[in-house]
Each structure stands twice: as C-alpha cells, then as structure tokens.
C-alpha cells in the first residue's frame, strides 16, 4: 500500500503525540478524554470561523486533523491504514448516493 501521509509527517505527528501525552496523560483514558474535549472545541471553532468567512478556520481544520491523528495513535492503529479504509468507504458511499440521486 502506498503511504498517504509521508513518513516524515508521521514522525512529526508521533512526536506531537508524545508531547501531548506528557502534558495530558500519562493515562490512556485521561489523554483520550482530553483529546476528545479538544476535538469538540475545535469543531465548534471551525464552524464559527468558516461561517464568518474567516480564513483562519482552515488552519483550525488542520489542528482538528492533528487531534484526530493523535486519537488514532492513542488507540494503537496505523494512520495510513485508517485513512485508506476511510477513503474506500467514502468513495463507495458517495458513488452510491450519486447513483440514487
């Protein structure tokens, strides 16, 4: 399988995750709780900024992506494997919905 996220980016995400775990952990449950809390806050912020036409909303989408990648690492899964699975699911679902339209 071809990497979706390059190795050097995965390394940076892993380093961010370790720092985050030091700050918000060390227990898996506590760190997961904090990550999910931050995801909720960022999702609200993204909506508010983009609906207001603020281009910073896109940067916040990137922050949200990093938090989601952290959750994947916290759960012990490979980010590229999850993304590959999700891409396939979206492609299939969207094609089905377009055919029904």
Secondary structure, DSSP 8 states (H G I E B T S, - for coil): ---SS-HHHHHHHHHHHHHHHHHH-SSHHHHHHHHHHHHHHHHHHHHHHHHTT-THHHHHHHHHHHHHHHHHHHTT--HHHHHHHHHHHHHHHHHHHHHH-
